[in-house]
Amino acid sequence: MSRSRRRTSAEVVQPGHLAGELPWTVARDRRQQKPRRIRESADRAAGGAPHGLACPPVRQKLRVAAYAVCVLDGRILLARSPGPGGVPEWVLPGGGMEHGEDPFDTVVREVAEETGYRIDVSGLLGVGSLRLVRRRRRGLFARSVDHHGVQIMYEGNVVGGELRAEVGGSTDLAAWHDLSEVSGLNRVPLVDIALRLWRERPAAGRVPD
């Protein structure tokens, strides 16, 4: 480079890193400094990284859960859980698998924890899948979570135990509801999907959206 040539930009590096190994390299140009600040403000307002910085990677999270559809005398067993904003919503009894646990054992354990009942699993109704990207934190380097939920739905028959509410768990009430009244409940979409699987019994274990 000629000594007579004026440098207009320089790399800003983080201390302790080599320029070739930097996760982020920022170009500073005095003639464009003000526009860049404007761009950074816009980026922060949008919840992303400043212009010129690499956005943090999206974290992928997989959750596999097992649920039971227990219907007796025209009523279905549901559990109540705090929903978004604290508004209670009704869910199927069930929950996430523990590491190394068989989903068959998961649904038996979860139903007992959330309702007090012992069940006999009489069949596999189907499998659902849900994907949702959520932003967990706000700020300069907010990181999103790409959540993928796999829901295994079984048919269960109550064979023992007594109805009770879960203590110290994700639900606070368990109750039987008439099937004709389910449509009027504040419920998660999985309840409707599970009831369709229970009624229609598709061979593929899946109902159209």
C-alpha positions in Angstrom: 0.0 0.0 0.0 1.3 3.5 -0.9 2.2 5.7 2.0 0.4 8.6 0.2 -2.9 6.7 0.3 -5.1 7.8 3.2 -6.7 5.0 5.2 -10.4 5.5 5.7 -11.2 2.3 7.6 -9.7 0.0 10.2 -10.8 -3.2 11.8 -12.0 -3.1 15.3 -11.0 -6.3 17.1 -11.7 -7.7 20.5 -8.7 -7.8 22.9 -7.1 -11.2 23.0 -8.2 -12.4 19.6 -6.4 -12.6 16.3 -8.1 -10.8 13.4 -8.4 -14.0 11.4 -10.2 -15.8 14.3 -12.7 -13.1 15.2 -16.4 -14.1 15.4 -17.3 -10.5 14.5 -15.4 -7.9 12.4 -16.6 -4.4 12.3 -15.6 -1.8 9.7 -15.3 1.7 11.1 -15.4 4.6 8.6 -15.3 8.1 10.0 -17.3 9.4 7.0 -20.1 6.9 7.7 -20.0 6.8 11.5 -23.2 8.7 12.0 -25.2 6.6 9.5 -23.9 3.5 11.2 -25.1 4.6 14.6 -28.5 5.2 13.1 -28.5 1.7 11.7 -27.4 0.2 15.0 -30.3 2.0 16.8 -32.8 0.5 14.3 -31.3 -2.9 14.7 -31.6 -2.7 18.5 -35.2 -1.6 18.2 -35.9 -4.6 16.1 -34.4 -6.9 18.7 -31.4 -8.0 16.6 -27.6 -7.4 16.7 -26.1 -4.1 15.5 -25.3 -3.7 11.9 -22.0 -5.5 11.1 -22.3 -7.9 14.0 -23.2 -11.5 13.5 -26.5 -12.4 15.2 -26.3 -15.1 17.9 -27.3 -18.5 16.6 -30.8 -19.8 17.1 -30.8 -22.5 19.8 -32.7 -25.7 18.8 -34.7 -27.4 21.5 -36.6 -30.7 21.1 -39.2 -31.9 23.6 -40.9 -35.3 23.4 -44.0 -35.7 25.5 -46.7 -38.3 26.1 -50.4 -37.6 26.8 -53.5 -39.7 27.6 -57.0 -39.4 26.3 -59.2 -40.9 29.1 -62.9 -40.9 28.2 -65.5 -42.4 30.6 -69.3 -42.2 30.4 -69.2 -39.4 27.9 -66.6 -37.3 29.8 -62.9 -36.6 29.2 -60.3 -36.2 31.9 -58.4 -32.9 31.6 -55.9 -31.0 33.8 -55.7 -27.2 34.2 -52.5 -25.3 33.7 -51.6 -21.6 33.9 -51.6 -20.3 30.4 -50.1 -17.2 28.7 -50.6 -14.2 30.9 -51.7 -16.3 33.8 -55.1 -17.3 32.2 -55.8 -20.9 33.1 -56.2 -23.4 30.2 -57.2 -27.0 30.0 -54.7 -29.6 28.8 -54.5 -33.3 28.4 -52.9 -35.0 31.3 -49.3 -35.9 30.4 -46.0 -34.3 30.0 -42.4 -34.5 28.9 -40.3 -37.7 28.8 -37.4 -38.0 31.2 -34.0 -39.1 29.7 -34.0 -42.8 29.0 -37.7 -43.2 29.8 -40.1 -45.1 27.6 -43.1 -42.9 26.5 -45.4 -45.6 27.6 -44.1 -45.2 31.1 -44.1 -41.4 30.8 -47.8 -41.2 30.2 -48.6 -43.5 33.1 -46.4 -41.5 35.4 -47.6 -38.1 34.3 -51.3 -39.0 34.6 -50.7 -40.3 38.1 -48.9 -37.1 39.0 -51.4 -34.7 37.6 -54.7 -36.5 38.4 -54.1 -39.1 41.0 -55.4 -41.9 38.7 -53.7 -45.1 37.7 -54.3 -45.9 34.1 -54.0 -48.8 31.7 -52.8 -47.7 28.3 -55.1 -49.4 25.8 -53.7 -48.0 22.5 -51.7 -45.6 20.6 -53.9 -42.9 19.0 -51.3 -40.9 17.1 -48.4 -38.5 17.1 -48.4 -34.7 16.7 -45.7 -32.2 15.9 -45.4 -28.5 16.8 -42.7 -26.0 15.9 -42.5 -22.5 17.3 -39.6 -20.0 17.3 -39.5 -17.9 20.5 -37.3 -15.0 21.6 -36.1 -15.7 25.1 -34.3 -12.5 25.9 -34.3 -8.9 24.8 -31.2 -6.8 24.3 -28.2 -6.4 22.2 -27.7 -10.2 21.7 -31.2 -11.6 22.1 -31.2 -15.3 21.3 -34.2 -17.1 19.8 -35.2 -20.6 20.6 -36.5 -22.9 17.8 -38.8 -25.2 19.8 -39.9 -28.5 18.3 -42.4 -30.4 20.3 -43.3 -34.1 19.5 -46.6 -35.2 21.2 -47.4 -38.9 21.5 -51.1 -39.5 22.3 -52.3 -42.7 23.9 -55.8 -43.9 24.9 -56.0 -44.6 28.6 -58.5 -46.3 30.9 -58.7 -45.4 34.6 -58.1 -48.6 36.7 -57.5 -47.1 40.2 -56.6 -44.1 42.3 -58.6 -41.1 43.3 -59.1 -37.8 41.6 -56.9 -35.0 43.1 -55.0 -32.0 42.0 -51.3 -32.0 41.4 -49.1 -30.5 44.1 -46.0 -28.4 43.1 -46.3 -29.3 39.4 -47.3 -27.7 36.1 -51.0 -28.1 36.7 -53.3 -27.1 39.6 -56.6 -29.0 39.0 -57.9 -32.1 37.4 -61.5 -32.7 36.4 -63.9 -34.6 34.2 -65.7 -32.6 31.4 -68.6 -33.6 29.3 -67.5 -34.1 25.7 -70.3 -31.8 24.6 -68.8 -29.0 26.7 -65.2 -29.2 25.6 -65.7 -26.7 22.8 -66.6 -24.0 25.3 -63.5 -24.5 27.4 -60.3 -22.4 27.3 -58.1 -25.2 26.1 -54.9 -25.9 24.2 -55.2 -27.0 20.5 -53.8 -30.5 21.4 -57.1 -31.3 23.2 -59.0 -31.0 19.9 -56.4 -32.9 18.0 -56.4 -35.7 20.5 -60.2 -35.9 20.5 -60.2 -36.2 16.7 -57.7 -39.0 16.8 -59.9 -40.7 19.4 -63.1 -40.4 17.4 -61.7 -41.0 13.9 -59.0 -43.5 14.6 -56.9 -42.8 11.5 -54.7 -45.6 10.5 -51.8 -43.2 10.0 -52.2 -41.8 13.5 -52.6 -38.3 12.1 -55.5 -35.9 11.3 -55.4 -33.2 8.7 -54.9 -29.6 9.9 
